[in-house]
């Protein structure tokens, strides 16, 4: 009967620790921003008062989505151009 080896436990690397520290710092800054900008503002399409930090973070999120979609479209176009390019099987 064959034995199945278990994978070695993954050690936390310096990179992982650094990423977690950056994440904690970013969340702290985000919390401070939310506390400092908790005033209500009137948002036109919803006709109700919304906290300012929600408006700013919502706009930031929309920008991230727009950039992600734009990058995806550009990569798809480049991939399509690369796939349709003629290939030269004989370089000599």
N, C-alpha and C positions, 0 to 999 in steps of 0.2 A: 504494500500500500504506500503510495507516494505521500510525502508530507508537503504541505503548502507553507511556504515561508511568509511570515507577516512582514509588511514593509517596515523599515526602520522608522521610529517616531521622528517627526519633523522638528528640527531644532529652530528656535527663534533666532533669526539672523539679525545682524546689525541693521540691515535695510528694513526689515519688518519693524523693528523697534523705532527706527527713524520715521517711518510712515505713520505709525501709531501716534508718535509724539506730534507730528504735523497735524494729524486729524484732531487730536485733543486740543491743540492750539487753535485750529480753525473753528472748532465748535465753541470754544471759549470766546473768541472774537465775535462769532455769530450771536451768541447769547448776549454779550455786551451791547452789540448793535441793536438787537431787538429790545433790550431794556431801555436804551437811550432814545429810541425812535418809536415809542409806543403810542404816540399821539394819533388821534383819529383824523383821517382825511376823507373827503367825499370823492368817490370814484364814479365817474360819469355813467358808464354802461350799467352799473349795478344799482345806482341811485341809493346808495347807503354808505354809511361811514365804515371804513376799514382801517386797521392799524397801518401806519406808514411802512413799517418794516415788512409787512406782508406784501404791499405793493412793490417795494424795491426787490424783494426776494422773488416775487412772481415774475417780474420783468427780467431778472437775472436768469431764472429758469427758462423762460421763453427764448432768451438769447442763446443759452446752451443748446436747447433743442434745435433752433435754427442753424447753429453752427454744425451740429452733429448731422443734420439732414443734408446740409450743403456739402460737407466733406464726403458723405456717403455717395451723393450724386456725382461729385467730381471723381471719386475713385471708381465708380461704376462706368463712367464715360471713358476713363483712362484704360480700364480693364477691357472694355469693348473695343477700343482702338487697338490695343495690344493683341487681342484675340483675332481681329480681322486683318492685321498686318500680314503681308505676304512673307512666307518663310523661305529662306534660301538654304536648301539641304546640302548643297555642294559649295563650300566656301572657296574652292580653288578654281 
